[in-house]
Amino acid sequence: MFLVDHNLTEEQKMLRELVRQIAEKKIKPFSSQMDEKEEFPAQIMKTLAQSDLFSLCIPTEYGGMGTGLMDLCIATEEISRVDGGVAASYAASFLGMFPILLFGTEEQKKKYLPSIASGEKLAAFALTEPEAGSDASAVKTTAKLKGDSYILNGTKHFITNGGDADVYTVIAATNKKRGARGMSAFIVEKGAEGFNFGKKEEKLGIRASSTGELIFDDVKVPAANLLGQKEGLGFIATMKTFDQSRPGVAAQAVGIAQGALEAATKYAHQRIQFDQPITSFQGIQWMLADMGTKIEAARCLVYSTASMVDRGLKSVGGASAAAKLFASDVAMEVTTDAVQIYGGYGYMKEYPVEKFMRDAKITQIYEGTNQIQKDIIALNLIKKYAK
């Protein structure tokens, strides 16, 4: 199927095949409808849960399968190959879960991880605000200790799974004077008094996923839900979470690009111009060659980074940023070329590649814009070599 043998285990090959079958049979027939109506894939999330796909990356003692990030990347890639929006909804639950897994107390892990692993509850990560996007330390949402509870006030926006998730990891300032070191993380459950949902965004792509506004109006959160039972963990929890989640965004980008390449190749072989399929023209052949090669390079970078995480290496921030940067740029380039191969038909909603192009764009933006990824990569290189 791919140009490169990625030396996956038999279990990982079986996982890929399972997710591909689910994507083809349970997601693809409804992809256009969900995109058009901006319909959250609730039933598909249940299907993924029934196949234990939410249990990836979660240790067995908390109800998970005890697999690693590589498995999550494989699953995310295969879902994205069919629908990037469904993949965003799926992967965003892991984004909300990772802070609990990485920094939660034993009690917090036992309370929340099993229901997330089973898919009974979806999770979400709430960091972004109108003035806190690329500058993650500029959070204005506050949390003040009052008795045995924290009182949260503020607004989050552009939150994937916002309104549909049940468990939210929320970053808020507990000590504004300390800047980034004064940020803390809280586990907030849907239904808490004063916790409401505002505007649902209408988006260019990944339209099946919900992107919403969270409003905290004197929301009372038990002190027991302070992540790690320690103030000041918010910023480091965010950065370490992104180290784990950015390879997932990169895998999403690879999957979107793969889907576009397959569609473009099939179309080019069927499209007749000058009495021959356009795949007979060197110009088209070279476009396909470049697309396939870049996708494989991106996939190798994603898998290598995921392997670093699974092996427990501590310094993965630079690699995660590089995987996200490269794979998302490849996705945007490949999907644009796929539209070009389709010609005028590629611009029409009747054909799949315009959606791949729309879905690809967000991978260059969320979980840190690609300009921020370049900053991270450069700082890692300077730290290593400029001594």
JOWOCOR-V736135 format. One line per field, one symbol per residue. phi: phi as a letter, one per 30 degrees, with the letter a starting at -180 (. if undefined). A space follows every 10 residues. Layout:
phi: ???
This chain:
phi: .cdcdchddd dddddedddd ddddcccedc ddddddchcd dedddddddd ciddcdiced dciccidcde dddddddddd ecaddddddd ddddeddeed ddbddedddd dcdeddddid bccacccdbe cbcdcddcdc dcbcdbicbc ccbkbcbhcd idjcdcbbcc cbdcaddcie dccbbbccce jddicbccdc dccdbhdddc bbccbcbhdc ceedcdeiha didedddddd ddedcddddd dedddddddd dddddddddc dcbhiadddd ddededdddd dddddddddd dddddddedd diddcceddd dddddddddd eddddddddd ddiedddcdd cddddedddd edddcdhjed dddddddddd ddddccc
